[in-house]
């Protein structure tokens, strides 16, 4: 993401230096009208997935237009979605911040971490993937042949552009409602899983508490050309690999490895709990059998005879001692 942002900044600076700082003319729409496009599939998608059609469908089409498409169709395409993404990113942050501020009386630092977890690229990408708009995104022929990761990155960026489009066309309330349905709904899961915490910091706390050691991150594999390299990193504690992760940078791979290591510690914890419960059950069963043996001996019965008498007494709604006493009296 950082690399992409830097590339965008370089392009932006070059554009400004070439065109100057001219302000938009009064009355000129912030998003140019799109011509020569059938809006029907876009409006159908919006009706099915958003519950409304766009008053200005050009805004929706632009939200789903990647820069590469404009570069490849300079005569027919006038705008790509990066400006809408810029707007949507701000709306997403505001809506998330407002929701957390109104609903949780917690320090700023914690709320900031929660918000970061809510709006991280993975969450946005998954939300966009779930909405199924990828076939509507206009990209160049080259981007269509790109890696799966590159395509998901485009889907994530289009999600923020879509928020910007909804805000422009329908207003803040509709945009905030959309964000609540597709992003804020994940908060409970994030809190339960603890994924709002920085995984590397969290893992260090856990490993020091459980094993008295800090994690050691090791690159175990590098594949691909330099511009598309994929790193595989292992998180080791006491020379034991606790988790493994992949990413387009060592930092991302370390984060993913830390997440997997935390899952390992979590499993270890529950295995320990289950083991303690099993031991307790076995101990309880042994104590029960010991009491049965004592009572059977006091009654002059075998353990099986005492258990049979116990079952019969229960069917009559009386205690086993009372049942045995009545039985002896009848004799």
C-alpha positions in Angstrom: 0.0 0.0 0.0 2.8 2.4 0.9 4.5 1.9 -2.4 1.3 2.4 -4.3 0.6 5.6 -2.4 4.1 6.9 -3.1 3.6 6.2 -6.8 0.4 8.1 -6.7 2.0 11.0 -5.0 4.7 11.2 -7.7 2.0 11.1 -10.4 0.1 13.8 -8.6 3.1 16.1 -8.3 3.9 15.6 -12.0 0.3 16.4 -13.0 0.2 19.6 -10.9 3.5 20.8 -12.3 2.2 20.2 -15.8 -1.4 21.6 -15.5 -1.0 24.0 -12.6 -3.3 24.7 -9.6 -6.3 25.7 -11.6 -9.6 25.6 -9.5 -12.6 23.9 -11.0 -15.0 26.2 -12.8 -18.1 27.2 -10.9 -21.0 24.8 -11.8 -18.6 22.1 -13.2 -19.5 18.7 -11.7 -16.8 17.2 -9.5 -17.1 13.9 -11.5 -17.3 14.2 -15.3 -20.3 12.6 -17.1 -19.5 9.2 -18.6 -20.5 8.8 -22.2 -20.9 5.8 -24.4 -21.5 3.4 -21.5 -24.5 1.2 -20.8 -25.5 2.1 -17.3 -28.0 -0.8 -17.0 -25.7 -3.4 -15.4 -24.3 -0.8 -13.0 -27.8 0.3 -11.9 -29.0 -3.3 -11.7 -26.1 -4.1 -9.4 -26.7 -1.0 -7.3 -30.4 -1.9 -6.9 -29.6 -5.4 -5.9 -26.7 -4.8 -3.5 -27.3 -1.2 -2.3 -31.1 -1.0 -2.4 -31.2 2.1 -4.7 -30.2 3.3 -8.1 -27.8 6.3 -8.6 -29.3 9.6 -9.5 -26.1 10.2 -11.5 -24.9 6.8 -12.7 -21.7 8.4 -14.1 -20.5 8.7 -10.5 -20.9 4.9 -10.0 -19.2 4.0 -13.3 -16.3 6.3 -12.4 -16.0 4.7 -9.0 -15.4 1.4 -10.9 -12.9 2.8 -13.4 -9.3 2.0 -12.7 -6.5 4.4 -13.8 -5.2 1.9 -16.3 -8.5 1.9 -18.2 -8.2 5.7 -18.6 -4.6 5.4 -19.8 -5.8 2.8 -22.4 -8.9 4.7 -23.5 -7.8 8.4 -23.4 -10.2 9.5 -26.1 -13.4 8.0 -24.4 -12.6 7.9 -20.7 -12.1 11.1 -18.8 -11.8 10.2 -15.1 -10.6 7.3 -13.0 -11.6 6.4 -9.4 -8.7 7.7 -7.4 -10.3 11.0 -6.5 -13.5 9.2 -5.4 -11.3 6.8 -3.4 -9.7 9.9 -1.7 -13.2 11.1 -0.7 -14.4 7.7 0.3 -11.4 7.1 2.6 -12.3 10.3 4.5 -16.0 9.4 4.8 -15.1 5.9 5.9 -12.8 7.2 8.6 -15.4 9.8 9.8 -18.3 7.2 9.9 -16.1 4.7 11.8 -14.8 7.3 14.2 -18.3 8.7 14.9 -19.7 5.2 15.6 -16.9 4.3 18.0 -17.1 7.7 19.7 -20.8 7.5 20.3 -20.9 3.9 21.4 -17.8 3.3 23.5 -16.5 5.4 26.4 -12.8 4.4 26.0 -9.5 6.2 25.6 -8.5 7.6 22.3 -5.6 5.1 21.9 -7.9 2.1 22.1 -10.5 3.6 19.8 -7.8 4.5 17.2 -6.6 0.8 17.2 -10.2 -0.4 16.8 -10.8 1.9 13.9 -7.5 0.9 12.2 -8.6 -2.8 12.5 -12.0 -2.0 11.0 -10.7 -0.1 8.0 -7.6 -2.1 7.2 -7.1 -3.2 3.6 -8.0 -6.8 4.3 -11.4 -5.8 5.7 -12.2 -3.5 2.9 -11.1 -6.0 0.3 -13.3 -8.7 1.8 -16.3 -6.4 1.9 -15.7 -5.4 -1.7 -15.2 -9.0 -2.8 -18.5 -10.0 -1.0 -20.4 -7.3 -2.9 -19.4 -8.9 -6.2 -18.7 -5.8 -8.2 -15.3 -6.9 -9.7 -16.8 -7.8 -13.1 -18.0 -4.1 -13.3 -14.6 -2.6 -12.7 -13.1 -1.1 -15.9 -9.4 -1.9 -16.1 -6.8 -2.2 -18.9 -6.2 -5.5 -20.7 -2.9 -5.8 -18.8 -4.5 -5.4 -15.4 -7.1 -8.0 -16.3 -4.2 -10.5 -16.7 -2.6 -9.3 -13.4 -2.0 -11.4 -10.3 -4.9 -12.3 -7.9 -3.4 -10.1 -5.3 -3.3 -7.1 -7.7 -6.9 -7.7 -8.6 -7.9 -7.8 -4.9 -6.0 -4.5 -4.3 -8.1 -2.9 -7.1 -11.3 -4.3 -5.5 -10.3 -2.7 -2.2 -9.6 0.7 -3.7 -12.9 0.5 -5.6 -14.7 -0.1 -2.3 -13.5 3.3 -0.9 -14.3 4.9 -4.3 -17.8 3.4 -4.0 -18.2 5.0 -0.5 -17.2 8.3 -2.1 -19.7 7.8 -4.9 -22.6 7.0 -2.5 -21.7 10.1 -0.4 -21.8 12.4 -3.5 -25.0 10.9 -5.0 -27.0 10.0 -1.9 -25.5 11.9 1.0 -23.6 11.2 4.2 -26.5 9.2 5.9 -26.7 6.7 3.1 -22.9 6.4 3.0 -22.7 5.9 6.8 -25.4 3.2 6.6 -23.5 1.4 3.9 -20.3 1.5 6.0 -22.2 0.2 9.1 -23.6 -2.8 7.1 -20.3 -3.8 5.5 -17.5 -2.6 7.8 -18.8 -1.8 11.3 -20.6 -5.1 11.6 -17.2 -6.7 11.9 -16.3 -5.0 15.2 -17.6 -7.8 17.6 -15.5 -10.4 15.7 -12.5 -8.1 15.8 -12.8 -7.7 19.5 -13.4 -11.4 20.2 -10.4 -12.4 18.1 -8.1 -9.6 19.4 -7.2 -8.7 15.9 -7.5 -5.0 16.7 -4.1 -5.3 18.5 -0.9 -5.1 16.6 -0.1 -8.8 16.1 3.7 -8.5 16.6 3.3 -6.5 19.8 0.6 -8.9 21.0 2.7 -12.0 20.2 5.7 -10.6 22.1 3.5 -10.1 25.2 2.1 -13.7 24.9 5.5 -15.4 24.2 7.2 -13.6 27.1 4.4 -14.5 29.4 4.1 -18.1 28.3 7.7 -19.0 27.3 9.9 -16.2 28.7 11.2 -15.4 25.2 10.6 -12.8 22.5 9.7 -14.0 18.9 12.4 -14.3 16.3 11.3 -13.7 12.7 13.1 -15.5 10.0 12.7 -15.4 6.2 12.2 -19.0 5.1 11.5 -18.3 1.4 11.6 -15.6 -1.3 9.9 -16.2 -4.6 9.1 -14.1 -7.7 10.9 -11.2 -9.5 12.1 -8.2 -7.5 9.1 -6.0 -8.3 6.6 -8.8 -7.3 8.5 -10.7 -4.7 6.6 -12.8 -2.2 8.2 -13.3 1.2 7.5 -16.2 3.6 8.5 -15.6 7.2 8.4 -17.9 10.2 7.8 -16.7 13.8 10.0 -18.7 16.1 10.0 -18.9 19.9 12.7 -20.9 21.6 13.7 -22.1 18.1 10.3 -23.6 17.6 8.3 -22.3 14.6 4.9 -21.1 16.0 3.5 -19.5 12.8 4.2 -18.8 9.2 3.0 -15.9 7.0 3.4 -14.5 3.5 3.4 -11.0 2.1 4.7 -8.7 -0.6 7.1 -7.3 2.0 9.0 -8.8 5.0 7.0 -6.5 7.3 3.6 -7.8 6.0 4.9 -11.4 6.1 6.0 -10.9 9.8 2.6 -9.6 10.7 0.9 -12.6 9.1 3.3 -15.0 10.8 2.6 -13.3 14.2 -1.2 -13.8 13.6 -0.6 -17.5 13.0 1.6 -17.8 16.0 -1.1 -16.2 18.2 -3.5 -18.9 16.9 -1.0 -21.6 17.9 -0.8 -20.1 21.4 -4.6 -19.9 21.6 -4.8 -23.6 20.6 -2.2 -24.5 23.2 -4.2 -22.7 25.8 -7.5 -24.5 25.0 -5.7 -27.8 24.7 -4.4 -27.2 28.2 -7.9 -26.3 29.5 -9.3 -29.4 27.9 -6.6 -31.5 29.4 -7.3 -30.0 32.8 -11.0 -30.7 32.4 -10.3 -34.3 31.3 -8.1 -34.8 34.3 -10.7 -33.4 36.6 -13.4 -35.7 35.1 -11.1 -38.7 35.5 -10.4 -37.7 39.1 -14.1 -37.2 39.8 -15.0 -40.5 38.2 -12.3 -42.3 40.3 -13.6 -40.7 43.5 -17.2 -41.7 42.6 -16.2 -45.3 42.0 -14.4 -45.3 45.3 -17.5 -44.1 47.2 -19.6 -46.7 45.4 -17.2 -49.4 46.5 -17.3 -48.3 50.1 -21.1 -48.1 50.2 -21.4 -51.5 48.5 -19.1 -53.1 51.0 -21.1 -51.5 53.9 -24.3 -53.0 52.4 -22.6 -56.4 51.9 -23.1 -56.2 48.1 -20.9 -56.3 45.1 -20.4 -53.0 43.3 -22.7 -54.2 40.4 -25.4 -55.2 42.9 -25.2 -51.9 44.6 -25.5 -50.0 41.3 -28.5 -52.1 40.3 -30.1 -51.3 43.7 -29.3 -47.6 43.2 -31.0 -47.6 39.8 -34.1 -49.4 41.2 -34.3 -47.0 44.2 -34.1 -44.0 41.8 -37.1 -45.4 39.7 -39.1 -45.5 43.0 -38.1 -42.0 43.9 -36.3 -43.0 47.1 -32.6 -43.1 48.2 -30.6 -46.3 47.8 -30.1 -46.6 51.6 -33.9 -46.4 52.2 -34.6 -48.9 49.4 -32.1 -51.4 50.8 -33.6 -50.9 54.3 -37.1 -51.6 53.0 -35.9 -54.6 51.1 -34.2 -56.0 54.2 -37.3 -55.4 56.4 -39.4 -57.4 53.9 -37.1 -60.4 54.4 
